Amino acid sequence: MTRLPTIADAVATHARLTPAKLGARDSRRSLSYAHWHERASRLGAGLLGLGLRKGDRVGVVAYNSLEWLEIYVGMARAGLVVVPVNFRLSAAEMAYILQDAEVAALIAGPEFCAALDGIRADLALPERAYVVIADQAGAGWTRFEDVVQAGSATHRFEPVGAEDMCALMYTSGTTGRPKGVIRRHGGSTLIALATALEMGFTRDDTALLVMPLCHANSLYFGTTFIHMGGSIIVDDRRSFDPEALLATLAQERVTFTSLVPTHYIMVLALPPEVKQRYDVGSVGKLMISSAPARRDTKLAILDHFRNGRLYELYGSTEAGWVTLLRPDEQLSKLGSVGREWAGSGAIRLLDENGNEVPDGEVGELFSCTSYVFDGYWKNPEKTAQAFNGDACSVGDMARRDADGYIWLVDRKSNMIISGGENIYPSEVEGVLGAHPKVQDVAVIGVPHDKWGEAVMAVVVLHEGQSSTLQELRDWCRQHLASFKCPTEVRFILEAEMPRTATGKILHRKLRDLPAAAPQPA
């Protein structure tokens, strides 16, 4: 068996070497490494005490909080598998993921108990398997703290190795059906070490995690800081607050954070007198990802964070980090996602026949990372489609220039990225297409100053019918998370819908339709 330390092993090591050092903090409490190790061990033992066994999956639905880090480390200690669920999903969407993962228990923030109570019949879990992160537990829920205190800090756990699964992370495919991405401890450790190597992180660094801890971004960067023995600050606000971000960066002397372009735009839009109140000189490294960033945005970031070096990455839950645009390349290769990340191996751009395309031509991007995922949960067909030998693809089309830089052409089969959230048009199309007035529909992303992209639906109504943006948004909200609902609707005739010779809608040509007046809400 390959021997690589898990994040639980790393916390245990730091607990011995630097027991009093700050491991992690949110707005409510903090953990030294010694305390983190103790509580994670108790949590792992307490979950096993509920009847769980090594390898069982545990769903987690919660806003950012210190408990997320206790859960990731505690479950690694016990050999349990975290199933992080996006808190923005509807109850029906959560139910599908939790059922597909066959979870044996569920941990939730108090804000989600009512919605999850509504899907208990679908999950069929014993009552003690419902754990709430709250001071008080409602009927049918066990307090998180009670589970922690019930576990022994000296529990003898079964060995957990590199080949054991650590997380099952769900990401929508081009069909809009969520797929479980299998992540193992070995890959988790390798991506952490590669990140530290590429970006030069040390135990003296402090990271501020702003992105949701149910997302790969915060999980992968958090894992890196755990292995390095740095300190982690968790932004546990329910919504992004740009001034609060600056205050935290200054007060905690943060050296690194990762944000999406929308976050940076909101920070830069603050009045000058507000921005000047906070000394952000400690910030030495900044990551921008998940959506393209404009030249003026990057220049403004570098102007405000005077000591900051800006990085831009491209990756996926499946492949991990793939490419990196480094600080000295930000403006000379604007629009590119950079070149290979340390440990990512060669990138291949293949045509439909599996042959490499020459520089300048578009092909499907395959990467061969040392920390690639181990397939889709219970989905061998999709797993086979994702791999070409050892190389993995998530369906992105790209081209390579003569200098070896990668330029994305079509992100994830027309995927929309709005405020850092991935939205697949086919999922929205399926919901809108079920509306009784809708004959046909296509969904695309359109530029948005704040969110990067917004959802626009191009709709063909049945003859004699009329509708509005508000009516269709209300329909979508019954079935989808709010961020997936269209913010704009363009009504057209069936003859105006661009199609291939075989009848498939040409999404890329929808952007060329004549501009239309906004639809009434």
Residue, then its C-alpha position, 0 to 999 in steps of 0.5 A: m500500500t502506498r504510504l501518504p499522510t492523510i489530512a488527519d495524519a497531518v493534523a496529528t503531526h502538527a499537534r505534536l510539533t506545534p500544539a499551541k499554534l493556530g490551526a483554524r478559526d472562524s468568527r465564533r471560535s478557534l482551534s489550536y492544532a492540539h485541540w483540532h486533533e482532539r476534537a477531530s478524533r472525538l468526532g470520528a469516534g462519535l460517528l462510528g458510535l452512531g453505527l457507521r463503519k469505515g467507508d460509509r458516506v456522510g452527507v454534509v449540508a452547511y454554510n461555511s464554519l469551523e465545523w467543516l474542517e473538523i468534519y473533513v479531518g475527523m472523517a479522515r481519521a475514521g475512514l468515513v467519506v465526506v459527501p459535501v452538498n452545495f447548500r444552494l441546491s433545492a431539497a429535491e436536488m439534495a435528495y438526489i445526491l444523498q440517495d445516489a451516494e447512499v449516505a449512512a448519515l447526514i450532518a446539516g446546519p440548522e438553516f437546512c433542517a426543515a428542508l431536509d426533514g421534508i426528504r427523510a422518507d427518500l433517505a430512510l436513515p435512522e433518526r440518530a443519523y441526523v446530526v445538526i450543527a447547532d446549540q439546540a437540536g429539534a425533534g429527530w436531530t442529534r447535536f453535533e457537539d453531543v456526537v463529538q463529546a460521545g467519542s473518545a480522543t484515544h479511540r483506536f481507528e482502523p488504518v486509513g491509506a492512500e487508496d481509501m476514499c476520502a470524498l465523494m464530490y458531486t458535479s453536474g455533467t453535460t446532461g445536467r445529471p449530477k455525478g459523484v466524483i471519487r476522490r481518494h486520500g492519496g490524490s488529496t495529499l498529492i494535490a496539496l503537495a503540488t500546490a505548496l510546491e507551485m505557489g511556495f506556501t509554508r507553515d508561516d502562511t495564513a489562508l482565508l477561505v471564502m469560497p464554500l467549503c463544499h466546493a473543490n476550491s476551498l477544500y483543495f486549498g484548505t487541504t494544502f494548508i493543513h499539510m503545510g501546518g499553516s493557519i486557516i481563517v474560515d469566512d463564515r458569513r452567509s453572503f459575501d461582504p467586501e468590506a468585511l473581507l478587507a477587515t479580515l485580511a488586515q486583522e488576521r494578517v492573511t497572506f493568501t486568499s482565493l476569490v472569483p472575479t465577482h468578489y474582486i469586482m465588489v471589493l474594488a467598487l468600494p469607496p476609496e476611503v473605505k478601502q484605505r481603512y484596511d492595511v492589506g500589505s500582508v497579502g502576498k498571493l492572490m488566486i483568481s479562478s472560475a471565470p475569465a477576468r478582464r485586464d482592467t480588473k487585474l490591474a486594479i487588483l494589483d494596484h490595491f493589493r500592493n504586495g500581492r502576486l496574482y495567479e489564475l488557475y484552471g482545473s476541475t473537481e475531477a482532474g484537480w489543478v491543471t493549468l496556472l497563469r503565473p504572476d508575470e504572465q497575467l497581462s502578456k497572456l490575458g485570456s489564457v489559463g496558462r500552462e501546466w501546473a506542477g504535477s499535472g503532466a502533459i496536456r493533450l488536445l484531441d480531435e474526435n478521433g483521438n488524434e492530437v491537434p496542432d497548435g492553434e486548432v481546437g481540441e478536447l482538453f485531456s490532462c494527466t495529473s498525478y492526483v486525478f479522480d478515480g472515476y464517477w460513482k456507480n457510473p462506469e460509462k461516464t468514467a470510460q468517456a472521461f478517460n483516454g488512457d491515463a488522461c482525463s477530460v471534463g469536456d472542455m474545448a481548448r487550443r494551445d498557442a506556439d508558446g504552450y499556453i492554453w486558451l479555453v474555447d467552450r467551457k464544459s460543453n457550454m457551461i455557465i459560470s455565474g459568481g463562481e457557481n457552475i450552471y449547466p444549460s441542459e439542466v435549466e432547459g429540462v425544467l423550462g421545457a416542462h412548462p406547459k407553455v414552452q415548445d422549445v428552449a435553449v439556455i446560454g450564458v451572457p456577460h454580466d458585470k457583477w457575476g461574470e455570466a448570467v443565465m439567458a433562456v431563448v424560448v419558443l412558446h406554443e402557438g397562441q401562448s404568451s409568457t413573461l420572464q417572471e412567470l418562467r423564473d417562478w416556475c424554475r424556482q420550484h425545481l432549481a437553485s435560485f442561481k440557476c434560474p434565468t435572469e433574461v428571456r428572449f422569446i423567438l419563433e421556432a424558425e429562428m432557432p439555429r440548428t444543425a442539419t440533424g436538428k441539434i440546437l447550435h448554442r454558440k449561434l444563439r449569441d448572434l441573435p438580434a438584440a431584443a428588448p428585455q421581457p416584462a417581469 
